[in-house]
Amino acid sequence: MTARVEQINEVQKKSLEAAVQLAQLSIENTQRVIEVQVAVAKSLFEDSVNNAKTLSGVKDPQEAIQLRSRFAQNAAEKVFAGAREIAEIAAKAQSQIGKLVGEQLTSSSAEVLETIQQMFKGIPIADQGTMSAIQNTLDTTRSAVEQLTRASSEAFQAFTQVTVPPTAGKSRNNAATTASKPPQQQQAV
């Protein structure tokens, strides 16, 4: 009886460890998203200060309109680059979480079925037909759980497939580099 309790405790311990890993993944990815948001906000703030300085020296209204238009375009590009980076982080996080959940489902299901099987082995059953029927039921259940786990894992992977635009390779470092250049050089970037 003690061995069975220990087996159940081991399954619960592994489930708790998986929950801790899941929480850690969530925290790490949240931190990455916040870092991107801070980098974009900082870059946009620096741009707005530089843009205000540049606009204060412009006397021609037509030139001021052109500069404002270019400044707005640069700001929009930085916001979209940040959004793409956040989408990449989210896609990676979904993939990691899907993998972790799939592994947990597979491992937990197998361990629970193994524990049940061990419990039945400890019960004195004289009839081999009954024992054979129990074993067949457990084997069928194991097969069904494996198929369900595989199907749910595949469905989750298909759901998390995200098409990232080709410009998604731009990082916040590129946005920060663009932000540090004078407005005349930013247009060429």
SVG drawing of the C-alpha trace seen along z (x, -y; Angstrom):
<svg xmlns="http://www.w3.org/2000/svg" viewBox="-13 -81 36 100">
<polyline fill="none" stroke="black" stroke-width="0.4" points="0.0,0.0 2.9,-2.4 4.4,-1.8 1.1,-2.9 0.9,-6.0 4.5,-6.8 3.7,-6.3 0.8,-8.7 2.9,-11.2 5.6,-10.9 3.0,-11.7 1.8,-14.7 5.4,-15.9 6.1,-15.7 2.8,-17.6 3.9,-20.3 7.3,-20.6 5.6,-21.0 3.4,-23.8 6.5,-25.5 8.2,-25.3 5.1,-26.6 5.0,-29.6 8.7,-30.2 8.2,-30.2 5.4,-32.7 7.5,-35.0 10.5,-34.9 8.3,-35.6 6.5,-38.4 9.9,-40.0 10.9,-39.7 7.7,-41.5 8.2,-44.2 11.8,-44.7 10.6,-45.2 7.9,-47.6 10.4,-49.6 12.9,-49.7 10.3,-50.9 8.9,-53.5 12.4,-54.8 13.3,-54.9 10.1,-56.8 10.6,-59.3 14.2,-60.0 12.9,-60.4 10.3,-62.8 12.9,-65.0 15.2,-64.9 12.2,-65.6 11.1,-68.6 14.6,-70.0 14.8,-69.6 11.3,-71.1 12.1,-74.1 14.8,-75.2 12.6,-74.8 11.2,-78.1 9.5,-76.7 6.0,-75.3 6.3,-72.9 9.6,-71.4 8.0,-71.1 5.1,-69.1 7.5,-66.8 9.6,-66.3 6.5,-65.6 5.3,-63.0 8.7,-61.3 8.8,-61.4 5.4,-59.8 6.4,-57.1 9.5,-56.3 7.5,-56.1 5.0,-53.8 7.8,-51.5 9.3,-51.2 5.9,-50.4 5.3,-47.7 8.8,-46.3 8.1,-46.1 4.8,-44.4 6.4,-41.9 9.0,-41.1 6.3,-40.6 4.5,-38.3 7.7,-36.3 8.1,-36.0 4.4,-34.9 4.8,-32.3 7.9,-30.9 6.2,-30.9 3.2,-29.1 5.5,-26.5 7.4,-26.0 4.2,-25.7 2.7,-23.3 5.7,-21.1 5.7,-21.2 2.0,-20.4 2.3,-17.6 5.2,-16.0 3.3,-16.4 0.2,-14.7 2.2,-11.9 4.2,-11.3 1.4,-11.7 -1.0,-9.5 1.6,-6.7 2.4,-7.0 -1.2,-7.0 -2.0,-3.9 1.1,-2.2 0.0,-2.9 -3.5,-1.5 -1.9,1.5 0.3,2.1 -2.8,1.8 -4.5,4.5 -1.5,6.8 -1.7,6.6 -5.3,7.8 -5.6,11.6 -7.6,12.7 -7.8,16.4 -9.4,16.3 -6.9,15.7 -9.7,14.6 -10.6,11.7 -7.0,10.7 -6.6,10.9 -9.7,8.7 -8.3,6.1 -5.0,6.1 -6.7,5.6 -8.7,2.8 -5.6,1.1 -3.8,1.6 -6.7,0.2 -6.9,-2.8 -3.2,-3.4 -3.4,-3.4 -6.4,-5.8 -4.6,-8.2 -1.5,-8.1 -3.5,-8.8 -5.4,-11.6 -2.1,-13.1 -0.6,-12.9 -3.6,-14.4 -3.8,-17.3 -0.1,-17.9 -0.4,-18.1 -3.4,-20.3 -1.7,-22.7 1.4,-22.8 -0.8,-23.6 -2.5,-26.3 0.7,-27.9 2.2,-28.1 2.6,-31.8 3.7,-33.3 6.2,-36.1 6.7,-38.8 10.3,-38.9 11.0,-42.2 10.6,-40.5 14.3,-40.0 14.6,-43.6 15.2,-43.8 14.8,-46.5 18.6,-47.0 18.0,-48.1 15.1,-50.3 17.4,-51.9 20.2,-52.3 17.7,-54.1 16.5,-56.2 20.0,-57.4 20.7,-58.7 19.9,-62.2 16.6,-62.6 18.4,-63.2 20.1,-59.7 17.0,-57.9 15.2,-58.1 18.0,-56.1 17.7,-53.2"/>
</svg>
